Amino acid sequence: MFPWLLLALNFCARLGTGLSPAVSSTVPPRHMDSVLDILDALESPARGGSPGTAAALGRGLGVCSTPGCRTVLGEPPETPERPPALTPGQWQLLTKLLRHNPATPELGVVLAPDGSTVALGPLLAGIEVGLRSSGFGRPLPTLDPPADPLLAVTIAEALGTSFLLAQGGDNNATALGPGGCWDDVENPQNYTLRGPPSPVPDPVAIGAMDGVVLGTRLAQGPLPVVELLRGYYGTRNGSEAGRPPSSYRRRDFGALVGQGRLEKEVAAVLGMLRTLSPTPELLRDVGTQEVAAVAHRAAREFSNSYVECPAIVPRCLWGARPYRGTPAPLQPPLGSVFLHHTLEPAQPCWTFGACARAMRDMQRFHQDTRGWDDIGYSFVVGSDGYLYEGRGWHWVGAHTKGYNTQGFGIGIVGDFTATLPDPDVLALVRDELLPCAIRSGHVRPDFTLRGHRQLGRTDCPGNALFQEIQSWPGFQGTPVAPVLG
């Protein structure tokens, strides 16, 4: 069995609570930090670990259980027993995360420091392919028809089979999503999907993208895996030092895997599965043209959802209070987008923890001081690379008096009177959010963009930001008539 996790040289095991690993039975939270602590222990000679231990555990517990993944990485070893390096609590967490029914992928996910939820299966499979591609362990097989092993084990097989299942199911079957909510972001234990499940819910898509990004990095040369993962995700719920690389996953995955390449790889993997003996039941009566059509649709919809549109942090993750009263529905597509700066908080938020705190503070102010039903904005943009759901796409906001039914209010965290938001923040709104809103039918193609000051007596969105947006597509210098009442 190939050791997909290198020995983290010169790493010391983290200090624990003082309890012996053999007697500590506390189950750690389902956070990426807990997983990295486990990998540290498994690979640390000081705690009885050795190179290859983590590989045997991961594969033995269920990573890579599908036919396509086994074709690429080989059959798993026998189910392992708890290594002495892990506490009973750590072992219980690891087995829960990796040994679960494939029909319930939400059981194998953890909360990452950037606020995203990551499925470990595709992430760890991508890491193994990356290391084997760089010459560590057994060579990867040559696939027939030719397919990229990294994309096969992370996203292509899951995507192709999910869309085949949806095609053969009822009209309400879904092939992507949904996202979900944690019971407590400070101590995550239970994750619940927010709608009917598919084989590729949001955490699986995120884990697959991370597996591709990190697997590609490892294929370029050896690097201690725990060090790589800590550098990619950061720790806890982020620090004020800036965005972790994981918050750029959509951009980086898109640069590595365009829609055309993804379509090709989905078709190749489905073709490979058709050659297996016995042929998976899902593909027994599927012809070449149908495979091509499924691959085209899968690549297009995945790219639209997870590459070209920005990630949105739902209300449940930033800790929103309930809406007061009954929200009024919007009637999309809307013709306007109104841009704001929050002014308070005056400083941009660079991490999930800081942005979630800013959202709670603004909602508290809007509800308790202003007397509004909820936070006023439709969405809020953090400098951490994420959109935060306020009133969302469906409910009338309280952002631009007299115009709330006509458009969406987008607030950017910070005071932009004299300085501009980070260039990545501007690009997220201009190049991702606005085009995505048009494609998804929430905003009309001929929409108008305005700053808040054009529609009321305010300096919002600040002199610097208002000057900037005048060069954006859709900007209109003349205000529209307000809706009375």
C-alpha positions as CSV (number, residue, x, y, z in Angstrom):
1,M,0.0,0.0,0.0
2,F,1.4,3.4,-1.0
3,P,2.0,5.9,1.8
4,W,0.1,8.9,0.4
5,L,1.1,10.8,3.5
6,L,4.8,11.5,3.8
7,L,6.5,11.6,7.2
8,A,6.3,15.2,8.3
9,L,10.0,15.6,9.0
10,N,11.0,17.7,12.0
11,F,7.4,17.9,13.2
12,C,6.8,17.4,16.8
13,A,3.5,16.0,18.1
14,R,1.3,18.6,19.5
15,L,1.0,18.7,23.3
16,G,-2.3,17.3,24.4
17,T,-4.4,17.7,27.5
18,G,-1.9,15.7,29.6
19,L,-4.0,12.5,29.4
20,S,-2.4,9.4,28.0
21,P,-3.5,8.6,24.4
22,A,-4.6,5.2,25.6
23,V,-7.1,6.6,28.1
24,S,-8.4,9.8,26.5
25,S,-11.8,9.0,24.9
26,T,-13.0,12.6,24.2
27,V,-14.1,12.8,20.6
28,P,-12.5,15.8,18.9
29,P,-14.7,18.2,17.0
30,R,-15.3,17.6,13.2
31,H,-12.8,20.4,12.3
32,M,-9.9,20.3,9.9
33,D,-7.6,21.0,12.9
34,S,-8.7,17.7,14.4
35,V,-7.8,15.8,11.2
36,L,-4.4,17.5,11.0
37,D,-3.7,16.6,14.7
38,I,-4.5,13.0,13.8
39,L,-2.2,13.0,10.8
40,D,0.5,14.5,13.0
41,A,0.2,11.7,15.5
42,L,0.2,9.0,12.9
43,E,3.3,10.3,11.2
44,S,5.2,11.2,14.3
45,P,8.0,8.8,15.5
46,A,7.8,10.4,18.9
47,R,4.3,8.9,19.3
48,G,4.9,5.5,17.7
49,G,3.9,6.5,14.2
50,S,5.6,5.7,11.0
51,P,5.5,6.5,7.3
52,G,2.6,4.7,5.6
53,T,0.4,4.3,8.7
54,A,-2.0,7.0,7.6
55,A,-2.2,5.5,4.1
56,A,-3.2,2.1,5.3
57,L,-5.7,3.6,7.7
58,G,-7.3,5.9,5.2
59,R,-7.7,3.2,2.5
60,G,-8.7,0.5,5.0
61,L,-11.4,2.7,6.5
62,G,-13.1,3.4,3.2
63,V,-11.4,6.2,1.2
64,C,-11.7,5.3,-2.5
65,S,-14.5,2.7,-2.3
66,T,-16.0,3.2,-5.8
67,P,-15.2,1.1,-8.8
68,G,-13.4,3.9,-10.7
69,C,-11.3,4.9,-7.8
70,R,-10.3,1.3,-7.1
71,T,-9.3,0.9,-10.7
72,V,-6.9,3.9,-10.3
73,L,-5.5,3.3,-6.8
74,G,-6.0,-0.4,-6.3
75,E,-7.9,-2.5,-3.8
76,P,-7.8,-1.3,-0.2
77,P,-6.1,-3.3,2.6
78,E,-7.9,-5.0,5.4
79,T,-9.8,-3.0,7.9
80,P,-7.2,-1.7,10.4
81,E,-7.2,-1.6,14.2
82,R,-6.6,1.6,16.2
83,P,-2.9,2.5,16.2
84,P,-1.3,3.3,19.6
85,A,-0.6,6.8,18.4
86,L,-4.2,7.7,18.4
87,T,-6.5,8.2,21.3
88,P,-9.8,6.3,21.4
89,G,-11.6,9.6,20.7
90,Q,-9.4,10.4,17.7
91,W,-9.9,6.9,16.4
92,Q,-13.7,7.2,16.8
93,L,-13.7,10.5,14.8
94,L,-11.5,9.1,12.0
95,T,-13.6,6.0,11.6
96,K,-16.8,8.0,11.5
97,L,-15.4,10.3,8.9
98,L,-14.0,7.7,6.6
99,R,-16.2,4.6,7.2
100,H,-19.7,5.6,6.2
101,N,-22.3,4.7,3.6
102,P,-21.5,6.3,0.2
103,A,-25.2,7.3,0.1
104,T,-24.6,9.7,3.1
105,P,-21.4,11.6,2.1
106,E,-22.3,14.4,4.6
107,L,-21.1,12.1,7.3
108,G,-17.5,12.3,6.0
109,V,-17.0,16.1,6.2
110,V,-15.2,18.5,8.4
111,L,-15.4,22.3,8.9
112,A,-12.3,24.1,7.5
113,P,-10.8,27.3,8.9
114,D,-12.1,29.4,6.0
115,G,-15.7,28.4,6.8
116,S,-16.1,25.9,4.0
117,T,-17.1,22.3,4.6
118,V,-14.8,19.7,3.1
119,A,-15.4,16.0,2.3
120,L,-12.3,14.0,3.2
121,G,-12.7,11.2,0.7
122,P,-11.9,13.1,-2.5
123,L,-9.4,15.3,-0.7
124,L,-7.3,12.3,0.5
125,A,-7.7,10.4,-2.8
126,G,-6.3,13.4,-4.7
127,I,-3.4,13.6,-2.3
128,E,-2.5,10.0,-2.9
129,V,-2.6,10.4,-6.7
130,G,-0.4,13.5,-6.4
131,L,2.2,11.7,-4.4
132,R,2.2,8.6,-6.6
133,S,2.5,10.9,-9.6
134,S,5.7,12.4,-8.2
135,G,7.3,8.9,-7.8
136,F,6.5,7.8,-4.3
137,G,5.0,4.3,-4.1
138,R,3.6,2.2,-6.9
139,P,3.2,3.8,-10.3
140,L,-0.3,4.7,-11.3
141,P,-1.9,2.4,-13.9
142,T,-2.4,3.4,-17.5
143,L,-6.1,3.8,-17.9
144,D,-8.1,2.7,-20.9
145,P,-9.6,4.8,-22.3
146,P,-7.0,7.4,-21.3
147,A,-8.1,9.4,-18.3
148,D,-6.4,11.7,-15.8
149,P,-6.1,9.7,-12.6
150,L,-6.3,12.8,-10.4
151,L,-9.6,14.0,-11.9
152,A,-10.9,10.4,-12.0
153,V,-10.6,9.8,-8.2
154,T,-11.6,13.3,-7.1
155,I,-14.5,14.6,-9.2
156,A,-15.0,12.9,-12.7
157,E,-16.4,9.6,-11.5
158,A,-18.6,11.2,-8.9
159,L,-19.9,13.8,-11.3
160,G,-20.6,11.4,-14.1
161,T,-22.4,8.9,-12.0
162,S,-24.4,11.6,-10.2
163,F,-25.7,13.0,-13.5
164,L,-26.5,9.5,-14.8
165,L,-28.5,8.8,-11.6
166,A,-30.4,12.1,-11.9
167,Q,-31.1,11.4,-15.6
168,G,-32.6,8.1,-14.7
169,G,-34.6,9.3,-11.7
170,D,-37.7,11.4,-11.4
171,N,-38.0,15.0,-12.5
172,N,-37.1,16.2,-9.0
173,A,-33.8,14.4,-8.9
174,T,-30.8,16.6,-8.3
175,A,-27.2,16.0,-9.4
176,L,-25.4,18.7,-7.4
177,G,-25.7,20.1,-3.9
178,P,-27.1,21.1,-1.5
179,G,-25.0,22.8,1.1
180,G,-25.7,22.4,4.8
181,C,-25.3,23.7,8.3
182,W,-23.2,22.8,11.4
183,D,-24.7,22.6,14.8
184,D,-21.9,24.8,16.2
185,V,-19.0,26.3,14.2
186,E,-16.9,26.6,17.3
187,N,-17.4,22.9,18.2
188,P,-18.7,21.2,15.1
189,Q,-20.1,17.8,15.7
190,N,-23.1,17.4,13.4
191,Y,-23.6,18.6,9.8
192,T,-27.1,18.6,8.2
193,L,-27.8,19.1,4.5
194,R,-30.4,21.9,3.7
195,G,-32.3,20.0,1.0
196,P,-32.6,16.8,-0.9
197,P,-29.2,15.1,-1.1
198,S,-27.3,14.3,-4.3
199,P,-24.1,12.2,-4.7
200,V,-22.2,15.5,-5.1
201,P,-23.3,17.8,-2.3
202,D,-21.3,21.0,-1.8
203,P,-18.8,19.4,0.6
204,V,-17.9,16.7,-1.9
205,A,-17.5,19.4,-4.6
206,I,-15.2,21.4,-2.3
207,G,-13.2,18.3,-1.2
208,A,-12.8,17.3,-4.9
209,M,-11.5,20.8,-5.9
210,D,-9.1,20.8,-3.0
211,G,-7.9,17.3,-3.9
212,V,-7.2,18.5,-7.4
213,V,-5.4,21.6,-6.3
214,L,-3.3,19.9,-3.6
215,G,-2.7,16.7,-5.7
216,T,-1.3,18.9,-8.5
217,R,1.0,20.6,-6.0
218,L,2.3,17.3,-4.7
219,A,2.8,15.9,-8.2
220,Q,5.4,18.6,-8.7
221,G,7.6,17.4,-5.9
222,P,7.7,16.0,-2.4
223,L,6.3,18.1,0.5
224,P,5.3,17.0,4.0
225,V,1.5,16.6,3.7
226,V,0.6,17.9,7.1
227,E,2.6,21.0,6.4
228,L,1.0,21.4,3.0
229,L,-2.5,21.1,4.5
230,R,-1.9,23.5,7.3
231,G,-0.5,26.1,4.9
232,Y,-3.5,25.6,2.6
233,Y,-6.3,25.7,5.2
234,G,-4.8,27.7,8.0
235,T,-5.8,26.9,11.6
236,R,-8.9,27.3,13.8
237,N,-11.3,29.8,12.2
238,G,-8.5,31.8,10.6
239,S,-6.2,34.6,11.8
240,E,-6.2,38.3,10.9
241,A,-3.1,37.8,8.8
242,G,-5.1,37.3,5.6
243,R,-6.9,34.9,3.4
244,P,-5.8,31.2,3.4
245,P,-5.1,29.7,0.0
246,S,-8.2,27.4,0.4
247,S,-10.4,30.5,-0.1
248,Y,-9.0,30.7,-3.7
249,R,-10.0,27.1,-4.5
250,R,-12.6,28.0,-7.2
251,R,-10.2,30.2,-9.0
252,D,-7.3,27.7,-8.8
253,F,-9.4,24.7,-9.8
254,G,-10.8,26.7,-12.7
255,A,-7.3,27.5,-13.9
256,L,-6.3,23.9,-13.7
257,V,-9.5,22.3,-15.1
258,G,-11.5,24.3,-17.6
259,Q,-15.0,23.2,-18.4
260,G,-13.9,21.6,-21.7
261,R,-11.3,19.5,-19.9
262,L,-13.7,18.5,-17.2
263,E,-16.2,17.3,-19.8
264,K,-13.5,15.2,-21.5
265,E,-12.5,13.6,-18.2
266,V,-16.0,12.8,-17.1
267,A,-16.6,11.1,-20.5
268,A,-13.3,9.2,-20.2
269,V,-14.1,7.9,-16.7
270,L,-17.6,6.8,-17.7
271,G,-16.1,5.0,-20.7
272,M,-13.5,3.3,-18.4
273,L,-16.3,2.1,-16.1
274,R,-18.1,0.6,-19.1
275,T,-15.1,-1.6,-19.7
276,L,-15.1,-3.1,-16.2
277,S,-16.3,-6.7,-15.6
278,P,-19.0,-6.8,-14.5
279,T,-20.1,-3.4,-16.0
280,P,-21.8,-1.2,-13.3
281,E,-25.5,-1.6,-13.6
282,L,-25.9,2.2,-14.0
283,L,-23.9,2.0,-17.3
284,R,-25.1,-1.3,-18.8
285,D,-27.5,0.2,-21.4
286,V,-25.7,3.6,-21.8
287,G,-24.3,4.3,-25.2
288,T,-21.4,6.5,-26.3
289,Q,-23.6,9.4,-27.3
290,E,-25.4,9.3,-24.0
291,V,-22.1,9.3,-22.2
292,A,-21.0,12.4,-24.1
293,A,-24.3,14.2,-23.4
294,V,-24.1,13.4,-19.7
295,A,-20.5,14.6,-19.5
296,H,-21.3,17.8,-21.3
297,R,-24.2,18.6,-18.9
298,A,-22.2,17.6,-15.8
299,A,-19.2,19.8,-16.7
300,R,-21.3,22.8,-17.6
301,E,-23.5,22.7,-14.5
302,F,-20.5,22.0,-12.2
303,S,-18.6,24.9,-13.7
304,N,-21.5,27.2,-13.4
305,S,-22.2,26.3,-9.8
306,Y,-18.7,25.9,-8.3
307,V,-16.2,27.7,-10.6
308,E,-17.9,30.7,-12.2
309,C,-20.1,31.7,-9.3
310,P,-18.7,32.9,-5.9
311,A,-19.3,30.8,-2.7
312,I,-22.0,32.0,-0.4
313,V,-21.9,31.5,3.3
314,P,-25.4,30.7,4.4
315,R,-27.1,32.4,7.4
316,C,-26.8,29.3,9.6
317,L,-23.0,29.4,9.3
318,W,-22.5,33.0,10.3
319,G,-24.9,32.6,13.2
320,A,-27.9,34.7,12.0
321,R,-30.8,35.4,14.3
322,P,-34.3,34.5,12.9
323,Y,-36.1,37.0,10.7
324,R,-38.6,39.0,12.6
325,G,-42.1,38.9,11.1
326,T,-42.9,37.6,7.6
327,P,-40.4,38.4,4.8
328,A,-41.8,39.9,1.5
329,P,-40.8,38.0,-1.6
330,L,-38.9,39.5,-4.5
331,Q,-40.1,39.1,-8.1
332,P,-37.0,38.2,-10.1
333,P,-35.3,39.0,-12.4
334,L,-34.6,42.4,-10.9
335,G,-33.3,45.3,-12.9
336,S,-31.0,46.9,-10.4
337,V,-28.0,46.3,-8.1
338,F,-27.2,48.8,-5.4
339,L,-23.7,48.9,-4.0
340,H,-22.9,49.9,-0.4
341,H,-20.0,50.0,2.1
342,T,-20.8,49.0,5.6
343,L,-18.9,51.9,7.2
344,E,-19.3,50.0,10.5
345,P,-17.4,47.8,10.7
346,A,-14.9,50.2,9.2
347,Q,-12.1,47.6,8.7
348,P,-12.4,44.9,6.2
349,C,-12.7,41.3,7.5
350,W,-10.2,38.9,6.2
351,T,-11.2,35.6,7.9
352,F,-14.4,33.5,8.3
353,G,-14.4,34.2,12.1
354,A,-14.0,38.0,11.6
355,C,-16.6,38.2,8.8
356,A,-19.1,36.1,10.7
357,R,-18.7,38.3,13.7
358,A,-19.2,41.4,11.5
359,M,-22.4,39.9,10.1
360,R,-23.8,39.2,13.6
361,D,-22.9,42.8,14.7
362,M,-24.6,44.3,11.7
363,Q,-27.7,42.2,12.1
364,R,-27.9,43.1,15.8
365,F,-27.6,46.8,15.0
366,H,-30.2,46.6,12.2
367,Q,-32.7,44.7,14.3
368,D,-32.2,46.2,17.8
369,T,-31.3,49.8,16.9
370,R,-32.9,50.5,13.6
371,G,-35.9,48.3,14.3
372,W,-35.7,46.4,11.0
373,D,-36.8,42.8,10.6
374,D,-33.4,41.6,9.7
375,I,-30.0,42.6,8.4
376,G,-30.7,45.0,5.6
377,Y,-28.4,43.8,2.8
378,S,-29.1,41.1,0.3
379,F,-25.5,40.0,0.5
380,V,-22.4,41.1,2.2
381,V,-18.9,40.7,0.7
382,G,-15.9,40.0,3.0
383,S,-12.3,40.3,2.2
384,D,-12.0,36.6,3.0
385,G,-13.2,35.8,-0.5
386,Y,-16.8,34.9,0.4
387,L,-20.3,36.3,0.0
388,Y,-22.4,36.2,3.2
389,E,-26.1,35.7,2.8
390,G,-28.3,38.4,4.3
391,R,-31.8,38.7,2.9
392,G,-30.6,36.6,-0.1
393,W,-32.0,36.2,-3.6
394,H,-35.6,35.8,-2.6
395,W,-36.6,38.4,0.0
396,V,-37.0,42.2,-0.1
397,G,-34.2,43.9,1.8
398,A,-33.8,47.1,3.7
399,H,-30.8,48.6,2.0
400,T,-31.9,51.4,-0.3
401,K,-35.0,53.2,0.9
402,G,-37.6,53.4,-1.8
403,Y,-35.9,50.9,-4.1
404,N,-35.7,47.7,-2.1
405,T,-38.2,45.8,-4.3
406,Q,-36.3,46.9,-7.5
407,G,-32.9,45.5,-6.8
408,F,-30.4,43.7,-4.6
409,G,-28.3,45.5,-2.1
410,I,-24.7,44.4,-1.9
411,G,-22.6,45.6,1.0
412,I,-18.8,45.4,1.2
413,V,-17.4,45.2,4.7
414,G,-15.3,48.3,5.4
415,D,-15.1,52.1,5.1
416,F,-14.1,53.0,1.5
417,T,-14.2,56.7,1.7
418,A,-10.5,57.1,1.0
419,T,-9.3,53.7,0.1
420,L,-10.6,50.9,-2.2
421,P,-11.4,47.3,-1.2
422,D,-8.8,44.7,-2.0
423,P,-8.6,44.0,-5.8
424,D,-9.8,40.5,-5.2
425,V,-13.0,41.8,-3.5
426,L,-13.7,44.2,-6.4
427,A,-13.2,41.3,-8.9
428,L,-15.5,39.0,-6.9
429,V,-18.4,41.5,-7.2
430,R,-17.7,42.8,-10.7
431,D,-16.5,39.6,-12.5
432,E,-18.2,36.8,-10.5
433,L,-21.3,37.9,-8.6
434,L,-22.9,40.1,-11.2
435,P,-22.4,37.8,-14.2
436,C,-23.6,34.8,-12.0
437,A,-26.7,36.7,-11.0
438,I,-27.6,37.2,-14.6
439,R,-27.0,33.6,-15.6
440,S,-29.0,32.3,-12.7
441,G,-32.0,34.5,-13.6
442,H,-31.9,36.7,-10.5
443,V,-30.8,39.9,-12.4
444,R,-31.8,41.1,-15.9
445,P,-29.0,41.2,-18.5
446,D,-29.7,44.9,-19.0
447,F,-29.5,45.7,-15.2
448,T,-28.3,49.0,-13.9
449,L,-25.6,49.4,-11.1
450,R,-25.7,52.3,-8.8
451,G,-24.1,53.5,-5.6
452,H,-26.3,54.1,-2.6
453,R,-25.6,57.8,-2.7
454,Q,-27.3,58.2,-6.1
455,L,-30.6,57.2,-4.4
456,G,-30.5,58.9,-1.0
457,R,-28.8,61.4,1.2
458,T,-25.7,59.5,2.1
459,D,-22.0,59.3,1.3
460,C,-22.3,55.5,0.8
461,P,-20.5,53.6,-0.7
462,G,-17.6,56.0,0.0
463,N,-15.8,58.3,-2.4
464,A,-13.1,55.9,-3.5
465,L,-15.5,52.9,-4.1
466,F,-18.1,55.1,-5.9
467,Q,-15.4,56.4,-8.2
468,E,-14.3,52.9,-9.0
469,I,-17.7,51.5,-9.9
470,Q,-18.4,54.2,-12.5
471,S,-16.2,52.2,-14.9
472,W,-18.1,48.9,-14.2
473,P,-20.5,47.3,-16.7
474,G,-24.1,48.4,-16.0
475,F,-23.2,51.6,-14.1
476,Q,-25.8,54.3,-14.6
477,G,-25.2,57.9,-13.4
478,T,-28.9,58.9,-13.4
479,P,-31.1,57.7,-10.6
480,V,-34.4,56.0,-11.2
481,A,-37.7,57.1,-9.6
482,P,-38.3,55.5,-6.2
483,V,-41.2,53.3,-5.4
484,L,-43.6,55.1,-3.0
485,G,-45.1,53.4,0.0
